[in-house]
Amino acid sequence: MQSCFLSQSVAAILPQLLHTLRSDQGTAVLTAPAGVGKTALLHHLQGILASESRSVICSAAGLETPAELLQTLFEAAGRCAGAASGCRDDNPGDRLTRWQVLTRLKSSRDFWGPVILLIDDAHLLTAQLMNEV
């Protein structure tokens, strides 16, 4: 797990943030000024969640289309809990459908736990991508 300094304010919200991420409550949004360690906190969260889920950190700057988001989720659904990389051998190609991704996420959830998508710089997401999330 990457080490991360946890300020008093972060330590205070960490239990609720983890509860939200572990449950099926939808989206959790963490905002703070630039340079205060949000990216480091995402890596810290990923480390905490590694044994119980498949957490994926991606930068919103690297997601330009819904297809890229679907591909990220599809690959994450092929991972074991705590695995560092996804399985690409059964990738059906570049044209993934939402149905294929949802089916794979659901079929692997009971065995390997949920996929938790941690998006860095989420303010850079287009409206189309935000709707897809």
Z-matrix of the N, CA and C atoms (Angstrom, degrees):
N
C 1 1.446
C 2 1.527 1 107.67
N 3 1.303 2 115.75 1 132.63
C 4 1.461 3 121.15 2 178.41
C 5 1.524 4 108.38 3 -67.87
N 6 1.349 5 115.96 4 134.38
C 7 1.456 6 117.53 5 -179.50
C 8 1.524 7 109.67 6 -75.92
N 9 1.311 8 114.25 7 147.66
C 10 1.458 9 120.27 8 -175.27
C 11 1.522 10 107.53 9 -148.48
N 12 1.321 11 116.65 10 131.13
C 13 1.457 12 120.39 11 174.54
C 14 1.520 13 108.03 12 -73.88
N 15 1.309 14 116.54 13 125.89
C 16 1.457 15 120.85 14 178.40
C 17 1.520 16 108.90 15 -106.12
N 18 1.317 17 114.91 16 109.83
C 19 1.460 18 119.37 17 177.16
C 20 1.525 19 108.94 18 -66.90
N 21 1.307 20 115.94 19 168.95
C 22 1.459 21 120.72 20 179.44
C 23 1.528 22 110.73 21 -61.07
N 24 1.330 23 117.25 22 -39.16
C 25 1.466 24 119.78 23 -179.01
C 26 1.530 25 111.20 24 -69.66
N 27 1.333 26 117.81 25 -38.28
C 28 1.471 27 120.40 26 177.75
C 29 1.521 28 109.80 27 -68.41
N 30 1.327 29 117.01 28 -43.22
C 31 1.463 30 120.34 29 178.38
C 32 1.528 31 111.13 30 -59.43
N 33 1.329 32 116.74 31 -32.39
C 34 1.464 33 120.71 32 -179.94
C 35 1.524 34 112.24 33 -70.66
N 36 1.341 35 117.61 34 -35.18
C 37 1.469 36 119.74 35 -177.55
C 38 1.522 37 112.94 36 -94.40
N 39 1.325 38 118.41 37 -12.92
C 40 1.460 39 121.77 38 -175.55
C 41 1.530 40 113.49 39 -56.98
N 42 1.334 41 120.33 40 -45.16
C 43 1.467 42 118.91 41 178.99
C 44 1.534 43 112.98 42 -59.37
N 45 1.327 44 117.87 43 -43.16
C 46 1.466 45 120.48 44 179.55
C 47 1.525 46 111.06 45 -67.85
N 48 1.323 47 116.84 46 -39.83
C 49 1.461 48 121.13 47 178.10
C 50 1.527 49 110.30 48 -62.23
N 51 1.324 50 117.27 49 -45.84
C 52 1.468 51 120.75 50 177.95
C 53 1.523 52 111.30 51 -63.91
N 54 1.325 53 117.09 52 -40.23
C 55 1.468 54 120.19 53 177.58
C 56 1.529 55 110.62 54 -59.95
N 57 1.317 56 116.28 55 -44.61
C 58 1.463 57 120.69 56 179.62
C 59 1.523 58 110.89 57 -63.37
N 60 1.329 59 117.29 58 -43.92
C 61 1.461 60 120.73 59 -179.78
C 62 1.524 61 111.97 60 -66.63
N 63 1.308 62 117.29 61 -35.56
C 64 1.468 63 120.95 62 -178.44
C 65 1.521 64 112.59 63 -78.06
N 66 1.295 65 117.32 64 -24.05
C 67 1.461 66 120.73 65 -178.47
C 68 1.522 67 109.59 66 -94.44
N 69 1.292 68 114.59 67 -177.20
C 70 1.463 69 119.73 68 -179.13
C 71 1.530 70 109.13 69 -105.41
N 72 1.322 71 116.39 70 47.97
C 73 1.454 72 121.11 71 -175.17
C 74 1.518 73 114.02 72 -90.08
N 75 1.313 74 117.58 73 1.37
C 76 1.459 75 119.07 74 178.54
C 77 1.505 76 112.61 75 102.63
N 78 1.306 77 116.01 76 -132.20
C 79 1.453 78 122.30 77 -172.10
C 80 1.521 79 111.20 78 -103.33
N 81 1.319 80 115.37 79 135.93
C 82 1.466 81 121.34 80 172.37
C 83 1.520 82 106.88 81 -111.37
N 84 1.315 83 116.92 82 134.07
C 85 1.463 84 121.11 83 -179.64
C 86 1.523 85 108.30 84 -121.46
N 87 1.320 86 115.38 85 128.81
C 88 1.454 87 121.76 86 177.01
C 89 1.518 88 107.49 87 -116.23
N 90 1.313 89 116.59 88 121.37
C 91 1.463 90 120.54 89 178.84
C 92 1.519 91 109.19 90 -119.64
N 93 1.315 92 114.65 91 147.56
C 94 1.467 93 121.54 92 177.58
C 95 1.518 94 107.41 93 -168.47
N 96 1.321 95 117.29 94 161.31
C 97 1.468 96 120.09 95 178.48
C 98 1.534 97 111.52 96 -60.78
N 99 1.312 98 115.33 97 158.32
C 100 1.466 99 121.29 98 178.61
C 101 1.521 100 110.58 99 -60.77
N 102 1.328 101 115.35 100 140.35
C 103 1.456 102 120.78 101 173.43
C 104 1.514 103 116.73 102 84.93
N 105 1.327 104 118.19 103 7.91
C 106 1.465 105 118.79 104 -178.21
C 107 1.527 106 113.04 105 -93.37
N 108 1.329 107 118.11 106 -4.26
C 109 1.459 108 120.51 107 175.06
C 110 1.513 109 116.39 108 108.66
N 111 1.322 110 117.62 109 24.89
C 112 1.465 111 119.74 110 179.20
C 113 1.530 112 111.37 111 -62.66
N 114 1.333 113 117.14 112 -41.01
C 115 1.466 114 120.52 113 179.65
C 116 1.526 115 110.46 114 -65.21
N 117 1.319 116 117.23 115 -42.52
C 118 1.471 117 120.62 116 177.18
C 119 1.521 118 110.46 117 -61.92
N 120 1.331 119 116.79 118 -38.00
C 121 1.457 120 120.55 119 177.92
C 122 1.527 121 110.84 120 -65.50
N 123 1.330 122 118.01 121 -39.26
C 124 1.471 123 120.47 122 176.48
C 125 1.525 124 110.78 123 -59.41
N 126 1.326 125 116.79 124 -43.69
C 127 1.467 126 120.33 125 178.44
C 128 1.532 127 110.84 126 -65.23
N 129 1.317 128 116.76 127 -37.43
C 130 1.468 129 121.33 128 176.66
C 131 1.536 130 109.94 129 -63.42
N 132 1.320 131 116.91 130 -45.60
C 133 1.464 132 121.44 131 177.83
C 134 1.522 133 110.90 132 -60.72
N 135 1.327 134 116.52 133 -42.50
C 136 1.461 135 120.56 134 179.10
C 137 1.530 136 110.27 135 -59.43
N 138 1.321 137 116.67 136 -41.39
C 139 1.461 138 120.39 137 178.20
C 140 1.517 139 112.63 138 -64.51
N 141 1.317 140 116.81 139 -41.29
C 142 1.466 141 121.05 140 178.96
C 143 1.525 142 110.41 141 -63.86
N 144 1.327 143 116.72 142 -40.86
C 145 1.459 144 121.82 143 -174.74
C 146 1.531 145 113.94 144 -84.83
N 147 1.326 146 117.91 145 -6.27
C 148 1.469 147 121.98 146 -171.25
C 149 1.524 148 114.03 147 -57.77
N 150 1.305 149 118.11 148 -37.50
C 151 1.463 150 119.50 149 -175.39
C 152 1.524 151 113.43 150 -80.30
N 153 1.317 152 117.86 151 -12.84
C 154 1.464 153 120.05 152 -175.41
C 155 1.522 154 113.88 153 -119.58
N 156 1.311 155 116.99 154 -5.39
C 157 1.464 156 119.73 155 -177.28
C 158 1.521 157 109.33 156 -156.47
N 159 1.299 158 114.53 157 179.39
C 160 1.461 159 120.50 158 173.67
C 161 1.516 160 106.40 159 -113.68
N 162 1.321 161 116.51 160 99.16
C 163 1.460 162 121.30 161 -178.88
C 164 1.513 163 109.31 162 -93.91
N 165 1.313 164 114.56 163 136.61
C 166 1.454 165 121.26 164 -179.83
C 167 1.518 166 107.58 165 -123.82
N 168 1.325 167 115.99 166 126.60
C 169 1.463 168 120.21 167 173.61
C 170 1.515 169 107.19 168 -103.04
N 171 1.305 170 115.66 169 126.80
C 172 1.461 171 118.95 170 173.55
C 173 1.522 172 108.00 171 -137.31
N 174 1.293 173 114.53 172 151.18
C 175 1.458 174 120.31 173 179.02
C 176 1.517 175 108.75 174 -89.75
N 177 1.307 176 116.05 175 135.18
C 178 1.462 177 119.53 176 176.75
C 179 1.518 178 110.62 177 -60.63
N 180 1.320 179 116.57 178 -27.52
C 181 1.465 180 119.99 179 178.31
C 182 1.523 181 111.05 180 -64.69
N 183 1.339 182 117.72 181 -24.92
C 184 1.458 183 121.49 182 179.83
C 185 1.515 184 113.86 183 -92.28
N 186 1.318 185 117.55 184 -5.66
C 187 1.464 186 121.42 185 178.45
C 188 1.519 187 108.64 186 -105.11
N 189 1.303 188 115.79 187 110.02
C 190 1.463 189 118.40 188 -177.87
C 191 1.516 190 113.24 189 -109.11
N 192 1.331 191 117.10 190 -23.73
C 193 1.461 192 120.00 191 -176.82
C 194 1.527 193 109.83 192 -133.97
N 195 1.325 194 117.04 193 157.14
C 196 1.466 195 119.42 194 174.17
C 197 1.529 196 112.17 195 -58.40
N 198 1.322 197 117.53 196 -32.35
C 199 1.466 198 120.52 197 179.00
C 200 1.524 199 111.11 198 -61.75
N 201 1.337 200 117.47 199 -37.69
C 202 1.467 201 120.36 200 178.35
C 203 1.527 202 110.84 201 -67.80
N 204 1.307 203 116.72 202 -37.26
C 205 1.459 204 120.55 203 176.76
C 206 1.527 205 110.26 204 -65.18
N 207 1.329 206 117.00 205 -45.97
C 208 1.462 207 120.96 206 178.57
C 209 1.526 208 111.14 207 -60.03
N 210 1.328 209 116.66 208 -41.44
C 211 1.463 210 120.97 209 179.04
C 212 1.526 211 110.59 210 -62.86
N 213 1.329 212 116.95 211 -42.41
C 214 1.467 213 121.48 212 178.58
C 215 1.524 214 110.55 213 -59.97
N 216 1.327 215 116.84 214 -46.28
C 217 1.463 216 121.15 215 179.99
C 218 1.523 217 111.69 216 -67.60
N 219 1.333 218 117.19 217 -39.49
C 220 1.464 219 121.70 218 179.74
C 221 1.527 220 110.16 219 -61.60
N 222 1.328 221 116.47 220 -45.63
C 223 1.466 222 120.41 221 179.32
C 224 1.524 223 110.83 222 -65.35
N 225 1.332 224 117.01 223 -40.61
C 226 1.464 225 120.62 224 179.78
C 227 1.524 226 110.99 225 -63.83
N 228 1.322 227 117.33 226 -34.83
C 229 1.462 228 121.21 227 -180.00
C 230 1.524 229 111.56 228 -67.53
N 231 1.328 230 117.54 229 -18.51
C 232 1.458 231 121.18 230 178.14
C 233 1.509 232 113.68 231 -89.65
N 234 1.309 233 117.15 232 1.39
C 235 1.466 234 121.04 233 -178.26
C 236 1.517 235 111.70 234 -91.17
N 237 1.308 236 114.52 235 152.11
C 238 1.461 237 121.33 236 168.73
C 239 1.525 238 107.06 237 -79.42
N 240 1.306 239 116.57 238 157.25
C 241 1.464 240 118.99 239 175.36
C 242 1.514 241 108.80 240 -58.83
N 243 1.314 242 116.91 241 130.12
C 244 1.448 243 122.26 242 179.70
C 245 1.513 244 115.06 243 83.22
N 246 1.329 245 118.66 244 -4.68
C 247 1.468 246 121.13 245 -178.73
C 248 1.517 247 110.54 246 -71.31
N 249 1.311 248 115.65 247 148.84
C 250 1.462 249 120.59 248 -176.27
C 251 1.519 250 112.98 249 -87.55
N 252 1.316 251 118.26 250 -24.45
C 253 1.462 252 119.04 251 -178.16
C 254 1.515 253 110.18 252 -139.97
N 255 1.309 254 115.61 253 157.54
C 256 1.452 255 121.30 254 -177.02
C 257 1.513 256 112.74 255 -87.64
N 258 1.315 257 115.35 256 172.98
C 259 1.461 258 121.68 257 177.17
C 260 1.521 259 107.69 258 -97.68
N 261 1.296 260 117.52 259 125.33
C 262 1.450 261 120.50 260 -177.77
C 263 1.523 262 111.75 261 -107.05
N 264 1.331 263 117.74 262 -4.38
C 265 1.456 264 119.62 263 -172.19
C 266 1.520 265 113.75 264 -69.32
N 267 1.330 266 118.64 265 -25.86
C 268 1.457 267 119.08 266 -179.82
C 269 1.524 268 111.98 267 -106.92
N 270 1.307 269 116.22 268 23.37
C 271 1.464 270 122.05 269 177.74
C 272 1.526 271 109.13 270 -67.38
N 273 1.317 272 118.09 271 123.93
C 274 1.457 273 119.85 272 -176.93
C 275 1.523 274 114.03 273 -76.64
N 276 1.297 275 118.21 274 2.91
C 277 1.465 276 119.41 275 179.52
C 278 1.510 277 111.45 276 121.18
N 279 1.311 278 115.08 277 -175.28
C 280 1.459 279 120.74 278 -175.23
C 281 1.521 280 113.46 279 -74.41
N 282 1.315 281 118.57 280 -20.43
C 283 1.462 282 121.62 281 -175.10
C 284 1.519 283 111.19 282 -100.18
N 285 1.310 284 116.27 283 69.58
C 286 1.457 285 120.97 284 176.61
C 287 1.519 286 109.75 285 -75.01
N 288 1.304 287 115.56 286 145.68
C 289 1.457 288 119.79 287 174.39
C 290 1.531 289 108.70 288 -104.62
N 291 1.306 290 116.06 289 159.49
C 292 1.463 291 120.10 290 175.91
C 293 1.530 292 109.98 291 -57.54
N 294 1.320 293 116.06 292 -39.53
C 295 1.461 294 121.08 293 -178.75
C 296 1.530 295 111.23 294 -59.83
N 297 1.340 296 116.96 295 -44.53
C 298 1.464 297 120.38 296 178.61
C 299 1.529 298 110.72 297 -61.34
N 300 1.314 299 116.11 298 -43.27
C 301 1.463 300 120.32 299 -178.73
C 302 1.527 301 110.27 300 -66.64
N 303 1.321 302 117.66 301 -47.75
C 304 1.467 303 120.76 302 -179.94
C 305 1.523 304 111.77 303 -61.91
N 306 1.325 305 116.96 304 -40.62
C 307 1.461 306 121.06 305 178.52
C 308 1.522 307 110.70 306 -61.07
N 309 1.324 308 116.10 307 -44.74
C 310 1.468 309 119.88 308 -179.86
C 311 1.527 310 111.02 309 -67.78
N 312 1.324 311 117.15 310 -40.51
C 313 1.466 312 119.95 311 177.87
C 314 1.530 313 110.91 312 -61.56
N 315 1.331 314 116.43 313 -45.74
C 316 1.463 315 120.53 314 -178.60
C 317 1.523 316 111.91 315 -67.48
N 318 1.329 317 117.20 316 -41.37
C 319 1.463 318 119.59 317 -176.57
C 320 1.523 319 112.41 318 -69.83
N 321 1.309 320 117.87 319 -25.01
C 322 1.464 321 119.95 320 -178.99
C 323 1.528 322 113.10 321 -97.49
N 324 1.314 323 117.58 322 -11.66
C 325 1.468 324 120.81 323 -174.69
C 326 1.524 325 113.01 324 -63.05
N 327 1.324 326 117.34 325 -45.72
C 328 1.464 327 119.70 326 -176.55
C 329 1.521 328 112.38 327 -62.50
N 330 1.316 329 116.47 328 -34.27
C 331 1.457 330 120.12 329 -176.99
C 332 1.520 331 112.71 330 -85.98
N 333 1.334 332 116.98 331 -46.25
C 334 1.462 333 120.89 332 -172.90
C 335 1.523 334 114.00 333 -108.15
N 336 1.309 335 118.37 334 -2.63
C 337 1.455 336 120.50 335 -177.66
C 338 1.520 337 110.92 336 88.88
N 339 1.304 338 116.01 337 171.84
C 340 1.465 339 120.03 338 -176.10
C 341 1.527 340 112.55 339 -72.87
N 342 1.307 341 114.82 340 162.31
C 343 1.459 342 121.60 341 170.16
C 344 1.518 343 106.42 342 -94.76
N 345 1.307 344 116.32 343 126.55
C 346 1.462 345 121.39 344 178.33
C 347 1.514 346 107.42 345 -112.30
N 348 1.310 347 115.83 346 118.86
C 349 1.459 348 122.34 347 -178.30
C 350 1.522 349 108.84 348 -94.29
N 351 1.324 350 116.16 349 116.35
C 352 1.465 351 122.57 350 178.17
C 353 1.521 352 107.09 351 -107.08
N 354 1.314 353 116.80 352 113.54
C 355 1.466 354 121.06 353 -175.08
C 356 1.520 355 109.70 354 -105.73
N 357 1.322 356 114.83 355 118.54
C 358 1.459 357 121.15 356 176.38
C 359 1.527 358 108.30 357 -85.01
N 360 1.297 359 117.38 358 143.57
C 361 1.472 360 122.91 359 -178.86
C 362 1.528 361 111.67 360 56.21
N 363 1.330 362 116.19 361 45.86
C 364 1.465 363 121.37 362 -177.18
C 365 1.524 364 112.58 363 -59.78
N 366 1.326 365 117.31 364 -22.00
C 367 1.466 366 119.84 365 178.45
C 368 1.527 367 111.56 366 -64.29
N 369 1.327 368 117.65 367 -15.03
C 370 1.467 369 121.19 368 178.23
C 371 1.527 370 113.01 369 -86.19
N 372 1.329 371 117.59 370 -6.77
C 373 1.463 372 120.02 371 179.02
C 374 1.524 373 110.52 372 -65.45
N 375 1.309 374 115.24 373 138.60
C 376 1.462 375 119.36 374 174.19
C 377 1.529 376 108.31 375 -72.78
N 378 1.308 377 116.81 376 163.59
C 379 1.464 378 120.91 377 177.73
C 380 1.526 379 110.25 378 -59.43
N 381 1.323 380 117.00 379 -38.37
C 382 1.463 381 121.63 380 179.75
C 383 1.536 382 110.65 381 -62.45
N 384 1.323 383 116.73 382 -43.78
C 385 1.466 384 119.89 383 178.81
C 386 1.521 385 111.56 384 -69.98
N 387 1.311 386 117.14 385 -38.39
C 388 1.462 387 120.07 386 178.86
C 389 1.525 388 110.19 387 -62.07
N 390 1.320 389 117.19 388 -40.20
C 391 1.462 390 120.65 389 176.68
C 392 1.523 391 111.35 390 -64.59
N 393 1.319 392 117.31 391 -36.55
C 394 1.463 393 121.65 392 179.06
C 395 1.528 394 110.72 393 -66.22
N 396 1.330 395 115.89 394 -39.05
C 397 1.466 396 120.17 395 178.34
C 398 1.518 397 108.84 396 -63.95
